[in-house]
Amino acid sequence: MRKIVSVVIFSLMVISATDSFAFDHGIWNTLLQQHVVPQRGGVATAVDYQGLSSERKRLKQYLTLLTEVDKETFKTWPASEQLAFLINAYNAWTVELILTAYPKISSIKDLGGLFSSPWKKAFIPLFGENRSLDDIEHGMIRKKDRYNDPRIHFAVNCASIGCPALRAEAYTGERLEMQLREQTSLFLADKTRNRFSDDRLEVSSIFKWYHDDFERGWKDYHSLSGFFAEYSQQLGLSAEDEQRLRAGKIDISFLDYDWRLNSALR
C-alpha cells in the first residue's frame, strides 16, 4: 500500500512540474480572438487596432506578465514553450508599438526616422534589460543553433499587409508544432503573396531576406526550391511542376513587400 501511495505522489509531482512550464497567455489569446479579423478565406488577417486601443489596459497587463519572467526561469522551460513565449512577446509588443501612434499611422515604418528603425527601438523590458523587436526576433528567435525553425517567419507579425497573418490565437508550447505547420500552409496558399504564374514562382520577399534560414538543413531542406516543393499543393503546382522545381528548372522571383498597416479599418 505504501508503495502505491508513493507512486501516486511521484506521478502528481511530475504532472505538477510539467504544468508549471505552461505560461498563461490567456489575456493575449482573448484579445487576439476578439480583434483579429480573418480575410480571404483565412489565408490572411487584419487587425482591429481601434478595438485593441480601447482594451490597451488589458494588453499592458499581459505585457507586464511577460516582463515578470526572469531569464533563469525561462531557461528551465522546454524549447517549444520558450519559442511560443518569444513569438507572442514579439507580436504583442508590436501591437503595443502601433497603438502608441494609432490612428495617425499608415505603416509601422512611420514610427522610425531617417536614421532610425522602429525595430531597433529598445522599449521592451524583457529578461532584465530594455530590448528591441530586432533583439527578440534576430537575437533570440532566430539565434543560430537554438530553435532553428524557419517557420517562425510565418508566425511573427510586423503589422504590415505583406506579413504573414497575425494568428487569431496565442501560441502555446503544447500546440506550437500544429500552429506553425498551419501558419506555413496558410501563408504559402495566399496568392497575393506567393503564386505560380507564367512558369515562374513568385514569392514573398521574406524568402529573399531570410533565405539562409530555409537552407540551413531544417527537415533536410537545403534550398528554397526544396522547401517550396514540399508545399506544391498550396502553391498550385502540378506534380510535373514540383519535379521541375526540385530540379531547379523553375525560376523564383520575389514580390514587392506591402508595408501598409494591416488594419481592419481601411
Secondary structure, DSSP 8 states (H G I E B T S, - for coil): -HHHHHHHHHHHHHHHHHHTT----HHHHHHHHHHEEEEGGGTEEEE-HHHHHHTHHHHHHHHHHHHT--HHHHHTS-HHHHHHHHHHHHHHHHHHHHHTTTTS-SBGGGGSBTTB-GGG---EEETTEEE-HHHHIIIIIT-TTTT--GGGGGTS--SBTTS----SS---TTTHHHHHHHHHHHHHT-TTTSEEETTEEEE-THHHHTHHHHSS-GGG--SHHHHHHTTHHHHT--HHHHHHHHTT-SEEEE-----BB-BS--
